[in-house]
């Protein structure tokens, strides 16, 4: 099992990426850090990651899924409107690969138009609720929603528990 962890070039949520890495490593899930930056990516609290792969080169043939990490940078770079990222999300979805989004990164899966008639874990933000309804998703107050290959996680507060639920669902644990 191998996932791409997508991060913003700057101001991604350090603790989200750290937890993703820790849980994946614990359960033997391979991962590659992906971003549109070719240089070091710097988290909101100073964590530094050099992407293993440029996000423009991500192929669903090489990964079982993609997880979009949250953070201020997702908003600052307006990644939820960035067509190449939306196209990548759509490609993963069309091939039945897992597409995961955490907190404000859920905006990207909504704008990629892959949420119709699916329950979506909804962060407490009015803009997010409008987007989910606009793209015909079903808002949920649950911490995690798994709708086929789409996984949405409301926030990173209980991220470890949510990731364990995901890994159980896909048969890793």
C-alpha positions as CSV (number, residue, x, y, z in Angstrom):
1,X,0.0,0.0,0.0
2,X,1.4,3.4,-1.0
3,X,0.0,6.9,-0.6
4,X,1.0,10.3,-1.8
5,X,0.8,13.0,0.9
6,X,0.1,16.3,-0.7
7,X,1.3,19.4,1.1
8,X,1.2,23.1,0.3
9,X,4.6,24.7,-0.5
10,X,4.4,26.7,2.7
11,X,2.3,26.8,5.8
12,X,0.9,23.3,5.7
13,X,-0.1,22.0,9.1
14,X,3.0,20.4,10.5
15,X,1.3,18.2,13.0
16,X,-1.0,16.7,10.3
17,X,1.9,15.6,8.1
18,X,3.9,14.4,11.2
19,X,0.9,12.2,12.3
20,X,0.3,10.9,8.7
21,X,3.9,9.8,8.5
22,X,4.0,8.3,12.0
23,X,0.8,6.2,11.5
24,X,1.7,5.1,8.0
25,X,5.2,4.1,9.1
26,X,3.7,2.2,12.1
27,X,1.5,0.1,9.8
28,X,3.9,-0.4,7.0
29,X,2.2,2.0,4.5
30,X,4.6,3.5,2.1
31,X,4.3,7.2,1.3
32,X,5.8,10.0,-0.8
33,X,5.6,13.6,0.1
34,X,4.2,15.6,-2.9
35,X,4.0,19.3,-3.6
36,X,4.1,21.7,-6.5
37,X,7.3,23.1,-5.1
38,X,10.6,21.7,-6.2
39,X,12.4,23.1,-3.1
40,X,11.9,22.6,0.6
41,X,8.3,23.0,1.9
42,X,8.0,24.8,5.2
43,X,5.1,24.1,7.6
44,X,3.3,26.7,9.6
45,X,5.4,25.8,12.7
46,X,8.7,25.4,10.9
47,X,8.8,21.7,9.9
48,X,10.7,21.3,6.6
49,X,10.0,18.6,4.0
50,X,11.6,18.2,0.6
51,X,9.0,16.7,-1.7
52,X,9.8,13.2,-2.9
53,X,7.8,13.9,-6.1
54,X,6.5,17.0,-7.8
55,X,2.7,16.8,-7.6
56,X,2.5,17.4,-11.4
57,X,4.1,14.0,-11.9
58,X,1.8,12.0,-9.5
59,X,0.0,9.1,-11.3
60,X,-2.7,7.0,-9.8
61,X,-0.8,4.0,-11.4
62,X,2.0,4.6,-8.8
63,X,-0.2,5.1,-5.7
64,X,-3.1,3.5,-3.9
65,X,-4.3,6.9,-2.9
66,X,-3.6,10.5,-2.1
67,X,-4.1,12.4,1.1
68,X,-4.4,16.2,1.0
69,X,-2.9,17.7,4.2
70,X,-4.6,20.8,5.7
71,X,-3.2,24.1,6.8
72,X,-3.1,27.8,6.2
73,X,-1.1,27.3,3.0
74,X,-3.9,25.4,1.4
75,X,-5.9,28.7,1.6
76,X,-3.0,31.1,0.9
77,X,-2.1,29.2,-2.4
78,X,-5.8,28.7,-3.2
79,X,-5.0,25.1,-3.9
80,X,-8.7,24.3,-3.8
81,X,-9.0,26.2,-7.1
82,X,-5.8,25.0,-8.7
83,X,-6.8,23.0,-11.8
84,X,-3.8,20.6,-12.0
85,X,-4.6,19.5,-8.4
86,X,-8.3,19.2,-9.1
87,X,-7.5,17.1,-12.2
88,X,-5.2,14.8,-10.1
89,X,-7.9,14.3,-7.6
90,X,-10.3,13.5,-10.4
91,X,-7.9,11.0,-11.9
92,X,-7.4,9.2,-8.6
93,X,-11.2,9.1,-8.1
94,X,-12.0,7.8,-11.6
95,X,-9.5,4.9,-11.1
96,X,-11.1,4.0,-7.8
97,X,-8.0,5.0,-5.8
98,X,-8.4,6.5,-2.3
99,X,-8.8,10.2,-2.1
100,X,-8.4,11.7,1.4
101,X,-8.8,15.2,2.6
102,X,-8.3,16.8,6.0
103,X,-10.1,19.9,7.2
104,X,-9.8,22.8,4.8
105,X,-8.4,20.5,2.1
106,X,-11.9,19.1,1.8
107,X,-12.6,22.2,-0.4
108,X,-10.4,20.6,-3.1
109,X,-12.4,17.4,-3.3
110,X,-15.6,19.4,-3.4
111,X,-14.3,21.6,-6.2
112,X,-13.0,18.5,-8.0
113,X,-16.7,17.5,-8.2
114,X,-16.4,14.0,-6.7
115,X,-18.6,14.4,-3.6
116,X,-22.1,14.1,-5.1
117,X,-24.4,12.1,-2.9
118,X,-21.6,11.2,-0.5
119,X,-21.4,12.0,3.2
120,X,-18.6,14.5,3.9
121,X,-17.1,15.2,7.3
122,X,-17.6,18.9,7.5
123,X,-15.3,21.3,9.3
124,X,-17.1,24.1,11.2
125,X,-16.9,26.7,8.5
126,X,-19.8,28.3,6.6
127,X,-17.9,28.4,3.3
128,X,-17.2,24.7,3.6
129,X,-20.9,23.9,4.2
130,X,-21.9,26.0,1.1
131,X,-19.4,24.2,-1.1
132,X,-20.5,20.7,0.1
133,X,-24.1,21.6,-0.6
134,X,-23.2,23.3,-4.0
135,X,-21.5,20.1,-5.2
136,X,-24.3,17.9,-3.8
137,X,-22.4,16.3,-1.0
138,X,-24.2,15.4,2.3
139,X,-22.8,17.3,5.3
140,X,-21.9,15.2,8.3
141,X,-20.8,16.2,11.8
142,X,-18.8,12.9,12.2
143,X,-15.1,13.2,12.6
144,X,-14.4,10.9,9.6
145,X,-16.6,9.9,6.7
146,X,-15.6,7.0,4.4
147,X,-17.7,7.0,1.2
148,X,-16.3,4.4,-1.1
149,X,-12.9,5.6,-2.0
150,X,-13.4,9.1,-0.7
151,X,-12.3,9.8,2.9
152,X,-12.9,13.1,4.6
153,X,-11.6,14.0,8.0
154,X,-13.3,16.9,9.8
155,X,-10.1,18.2,11.5
156,X,-6.8,17.0,12.8
157,X,-7.8,17.0,16.5
158,X,-8.3,13.2,16.5
159,X,-6.3,12.4,13.4
160,X,-4.6,9.3,14.7
161,X,-8.0,7.7,15.5
162,X,-9.4,8.7,12.1
163,X,-6.3,7.3,10.3
164,X,-6.6,4.0,12.2
165,X,-10.3,3.8,11.1
166,X,-9.2,4.4,7.5
167,X,-6.5,1.8,7.7
168,X,-8.9,-0.7,9.2
169,X,-11.4,0.0,6.4
170,X,-8.8,-0.6,3.7
171,X,-7.5,-3.8,5.4
172,X,-4.1,-2.6,6.4
173,X,-4.7,-3.4,10.1
